Each structure stands twice: as C-alpha cells, then as structure tokens.
C-alpha cells in the first residue's frame, strides 16, 4: 500500500485461502495481460478464460505464462468443459488441460443437462490431478433450482473433491443467485451461507452493487468472481472500505456518528 490508514480490514497476502478475486478474461491481448498484471496482480488470485474464448484467443500459452509469472492461476470456463462433454470428449478435455499445464479446471452444467451423479464423477476424476472448481446453477433465465437442491448440490460437490463451489450468475449478473433485475436472491443466499462454509463458496458478482452486497454481508474476505479486468482494483477498494458503498462498514462505533443522515 502507498500509505497508512487505520481501521482497514485485514487482507491476506497471496496465496490466499479466502477473499479470492477471480477475473474473467474474455479475450485480452498479450499487452493487455501484461498491463493488467502490472496494475492488479496483487489483488487477483484466479483468471478464468470465459466460456469458449480459449478456442479462439490468440497467444493462449503466452497469456497463461504471463499470468503464471504473476502468481495467478488460470483455468478454462465451464462452458468449454460442457462443449467437450456434449460431444463425448472428456478424455480429450483432460488432454487439453494438461497440454496447457493448467492446475485448475472448472466443471459446470449450466448450459446442458448433466445428471448430477455423472457431474460428481467428473469432479472425483479430475480432482485426483487438478484443483477443481465446480459451478452450481443454470445460465438460462427462468430455469429454477429449489433452494434445498442448490445447497445439496454444493455439499455433494465439495464432498466429491471440489476445492470451491461457484454460485452461478453469468457475466451479466441476472440469473442464478440473482433476480432478473440484478438484485440478490436473498433467501437462496441465506440458505447457502447457513449450511456451506463461506470460504468454500465463490460468488459470481460482476456488478458493483453485487460486490458491495456480499462484502457487507460476509466481510472483506468473501470470494468473488466474474470480475471485469478494469474492475479488480475498484473491487479491492470496496473490500477495504475505500469507496462510498462500504465507507462506514469497517469503522469503529465512535466514528459512525459522522455518517450522513
């Protein structure tokens, strides 16, 4: 940090176990990746190559190497996993991941129907060699999962070997754990955090209001994902109470009287 301020929440240095930030790379150039790492690598734990962009993005191996040198793990978006699965190409997917030297894989079923027992088997198999993040929720608006089913799926996927479970929101932030207007499905979120260890969940929160919601609810060290490259530094200021949305959240009681009425 460039100077000192009291009453800021404690943030672990990398490699962190909680308070993770996952950035979504939807096709950054090599120069953009270098500039991003220069500006935000301290605040970024994971980069996801969104949906199927890994198939068409230029200089993919070089990009992965730049992120790796900045101590940032990378993985292919869950949609790419599903693109292979729907074609019956699980073994080819595993070879692809290995060919790029990736530690992490994402398993999802947000675009296609994968029986949950089959999904659990993918998690068990891949977790033997990789760090697995599994996504729960659908990308299609109007497809609803009962709250108790959400919680059950998260539990069983963690038990099968997932390192973290991702609460689905898409990059638009208006499905899954959010309502169509982008507001959080508070009942669903409440049921999840009452049952699942908060450090085991990565909440997709592409919009500032969603990021502030989870920081206010679960603190500075909540794990958040689908963050745009240009929003990572701004998210860190939200986490630390350096932005209006969380300005008063970490101050002691005696200073709260100065809050605007």
ABEGO torsion letter per residue (X at the ends): XABBBBGBBBBBBOBBABGBBBBBBAGBBAAAAAAAAAAAAAABABBBBBEAAAAABBGAAAAAAAAAAAGBBBBBBAAAAAAAAAAGAAAAAAAAAAAAGBABBBBBAAABBBBAAAAAAAAAAAAAABBBBBBBEBABBGBBBBAAAAAAAAAAAAAAGBABBBBBAEAAGABEABBAAGBBBAAAAAAAAAABBAAABBBBBABAAAAAAAAAAAEAABBBBGBBAAAAAAAAAAAAGABAAAAAAABBAAAAAABBX
